[in-house]
Amino acid sequence: MSHSILIKNALIVTVNPQMDVFRGDLLVRGNRIDELAPSLNISADETIDAIDYIITPGFVQTHVHLCQVLFRNLADDLSLLDWLTKKIWPFESSHTPESISLSAQLGIAELIKSGTTTIMDMGTVRHQDAIFEALAQSGMSAVAGKAMMDFGDRPEGLQETTQQSIDESVRLLKQWHGYDDGRLQYAFAPRFALSCTRELLQETGRLAREYRVLYHTHASENIKESELVRERFGVSNIQLFDKLEATDHLCLAHCVWTDHDDKELLQDKKINVLHCPSANLKLGSGIAPIPDYLERGINVSLGADGAPCNNNLNIFQEMRLAALIQKPLSGPQSMPADAVLKMATINGARALNMENQIGSIEVGKRADLTFIKNNQVHSIPFDNVYSKLVYSTQANDVEHVLLNGKWVLKAGILQTIDEKKVLQSVNKTLAKLLQTSK
Amino acid sequence: MSHSILIKNALIVTVNPQMDVFRGDLLVRGNRIDELAPSLNISADETIDAIDYIITPGFVQTHVHLCQVLFRNLADDLSLLDWLTKKIWPFESSHTPESISLSAQLGIAELIKSGTTTIMDMGTVRHQDAIFEALAQSGMSAVAGKAMMDFGDRPEGLQETTQQSIDESVRLLKQWHGYDDGRLQYAFAPRFALSCTRELLQETGRLAREYRVLYHTHASENIKESELVRERFGVSNIQLFDKLEATDHLCLAHCVWTDHDDKELLQDKKINVLHCPSANLKLGSGIAPIPDYLERGINVSLGADGAPCNNNLNIFQEMRLAALIQKPLSGPQSMPADAVLKMATINGARALNMENQIGSIEVGKRADLTFIKNNQVHSIPFDNVYSKLVYSTQANDVEHVLLNGKWVLKAGILQTIDEKKVLQSVNKTLAKLLQTSK
C-alpha cells in the first residue's frame, strides 16, 4: 500500500474549473491526490494540521534557463542581443559539467523554496546530461532540452553542426524522456530563429511530431530580433514557425512584438505563449499584449526566464508583475488576480500538455502542492485570496512543498538538495568559470 | 557614556557621495555612527560579527499611508478616483482610534521587517494621535501629518471645515513635532487639490513656512484627477502648488502626468518627487517619467504608498519595479541599480530635509542600519552589490535593523512591536470596521 498523507484544515485554492476555494482536508496516496473534502475522517501514515496555510497547486514555470542561474547579477542593463553575445553566450560557452550542475542545483533550490514544482527549461548547447541529473536527483518535475544552435556567430563552446545538434538532441531524448514515470520529459529547444538554420527548425519540428514531445523556443522577444528574422526568412517569427509546420505543440517564449496576423496565428494554431514579464522589462524588450492574447483564448503561462535577466526565479514576482504592468495600458480592471494565478498554474500545465496531471488540486492529479504561510504582517488581512497570492505573498512565505507525493521542502528546509553545499560552492565555481570565459 | 555597538566584517554599502562599498567595521555610539573603517581595534558594549551580511543605510520611504494597511487586498482593480470614493474613503471614515492604531502597528511591523527605518506618512482626517502613538512606541522614524480634506463629496468621518482642519493640524504639530529628539516630525498633508479649498492649500503653505515643516500632498497621479484640477483651478497641479507659493519644501507624490512646463517647475523650484511605482501601475495611473526627472536633477525618492494599492510596503519591490518599468520606454541602460538604491536611501533623506541625519552610512549620521543576509539561493552569486540589492534581494533577507541606535529587529524578531498580538487582532478589528463602513 502506498504511503498516505492526510492534510487537515488547509485553505485550499484548487484552481479547478470552478475555481473552488474552501477550508478542508486533502488525502495524498502515493504520488496522487486521492480525496478532497471539507472534512475527511480517515487515518493516514502521516497527518499534518495545515490550519495556518494556504495550499495552492505547485506552481508551473514554462520558461527558465537553469544553466544561467550562476550568472545572476552579472549582466544588467543590456538589450537582448548584446546581453546574449557579450555576456550570456561567452558564459555558457565556458560551462563545464560541474559548473552547469551547480547552476542547475542553485536554480532548482530557489524554485522549490519559492513553490515552483514543474518547469520547462532550455539548457545550453553542451552538458545537458548534467542538468537532467540535477533534475533527477532533486525530485523536480521538468520538461527540458538542450539548446540547439547551428547558425551564426557564437563562441566555440556553443558551436555544432545541424546533424550534431539533432543527433545529440535525439540521444538525450532517448536517454531522459519519461524518466521516473514521466517526471522528466524532453523537449526540442532550438534557441531562436536567428541561431538556427531553416533545416534544423524544420527537422526538429518533424522529430517533435514523431516523438510526440514539445517544441520550445524564443520568438519575437525584441524588436531588433524580430526585424532580423523577417530579413532572413521573409516572414515574421510566428509565421516562420507556422510555415515550417514545426510541430502541433508549439511553445513560444515572449511574443512581445506581434502584429494582427501573428495574433491570429497564435490563436488559430493554439500556440502556447510563455510570458516572462520581468525579463521583458529588464532587457528593455517591451510589454507583451497579454490581455489581448487572453481575450483571444490563447494559452498564456509564466516563466522567470534566466536569473541574469530577472534576477530571481520567483513565481510571486512574475505573477505580481504580470498583473501590474498591463494596468496602465489596459486599465486597472485588466489582469485580475485569479486570471494571473491560472497563468502560473493550470495554463502552465496546459502549455506542457500536462493538464491532466498537474496545475490544479483535483482528485487523481499528481500531488504537487505548495504550502504558503497565511498569517504574515506583509500579507494580512485578506478578503480575496487571489489578491493575496498575486500581490502580497512573498517567496519566503512558502513553507512546505510536496512534489510527486514527496516532500521536497519541509519547514523551509530543502529535502533533496544540500543547500549549504550548494551555497558554499557557488563563488569558487563561478570564479573559475569567469576566468575561462575571459 | 552611551551604549556602543561594534559591527565587524560587514559588507558596507555606504551610499555616501563616493558610493563607497567595502568590507569592514562600524562603531555605533549612542544613536550615532561613530567610526567606520576596514578594521577597528576597539572594544564596545556589544560586538557583532556581520560577515554574513550586507549593511545598507536604513531605507527611507517618503510616501506611505499607515492608516490604510488594514485594507490590504480589499480594493483591487480600480482606478484612483473610484478606488478612493468607493473603497478607501468609506474605510477610512469608519476608523476608530483602536483600528487606526492597529493598522499603523501592522504597517510599521512590515516596514521594519523589510528594512525601512524612516517614512513620510499621510494619515486620514481623524485619530492622527493614534498613529503618532504607534510610531512613538515602535521606535520608527517618521514625518507624519493628518490628511486635510475641507472640500468635495466625502463620507461623514472625513468631513471638516477649513478652520477645523488647520486648527487640528497645528495642534498635532505642537504636540508631536520634534518628539524623541526629532525622531517624529510633523508635515502638513492636504490630501490632494481636489479635496481642498484654495484657502486651505494656501494657508497650510504659509504655516509650513512659519513652522519650518514639510508640505506633503499628492499631485498629477491620474489623468482624470489632473484634468479636474485644471478645470477647477485653471492651471496644472504642479503650477497650482507653485502659484500658491505653498512652501519652500514641497513633497509631491506621484507626478505621473506632467508636461514640459510642469517638469521645468519641478526642476526650478526644487520640488521633491515621491515616486510610487507599484501604486501607479496597480491603479492604472501610468508610468512617471523618472529618467527625465533624474536627468534634470530633480530629487526623486520612493514610497510604497498604501497597502491597498500595492499590496505590500516592501522597499525591495519598489526598487525593483522602479528600475524595471522604465527600461522598455527608455532603454535597458536607464535606471541603473545604483541610482535606484539612492532613490530608496539618500534621495529620501533629501526629500525629508534630513540628509545630514540619515540616508547613508557616514560618521556622525544617525545609526539607522539594515542588515541583509548575503548568502541566499535566490540572490547569489553577485558581482555587483547594487544589482543584488535592487533585483535579487527579498524583504525576508532583512535579518536585523538598528534604528536610532536601537535594535528594532533582531534575528528577524520585532523588538518593539508584539507581532503575535498584532496578527491576532487584525481579522477581528477589520470585521468590526467593515460592518460600520457598510
Interface residues (C-beta under 8 A of the other chain):
Chain A: L70 R72 N73 L74 D76 D77 L78 S79 W83 L106 A109 E110 K113 S114 S278 N280 L281 K282 L283 G284 S285 G286 I287 N310 N311 N312 L313 N314 Q317 R320 L321 A323 L324 I325 K327 P328 S330 G331 P332 Q333 S334 P336 A337 N375 V377 H378 S379 I380 P381 F382 D383 N384 S387 K388 Y391 S392 Q394 A395 N396 E419 V422 L423 V426 N427 L430
Chain B: L70 R72 N73 L74 D76 D77 L78 S79 W83 L106 A109 E110 K113 S114 S278 N280 L281 K282 L283 G284 S285 G286 I287 N310 N311 N312 L313 N314 Q317 R320 L321 A323 L324 I325 K327 P328 S330 G331 P332 Q333 S334 P336 A337 N375 V377 H378 S379 I380 P381 F382 D383 N384 S387 K388 Y391 S392 Q394 A395 N396 E419 V422 L423 V426 N427 L430
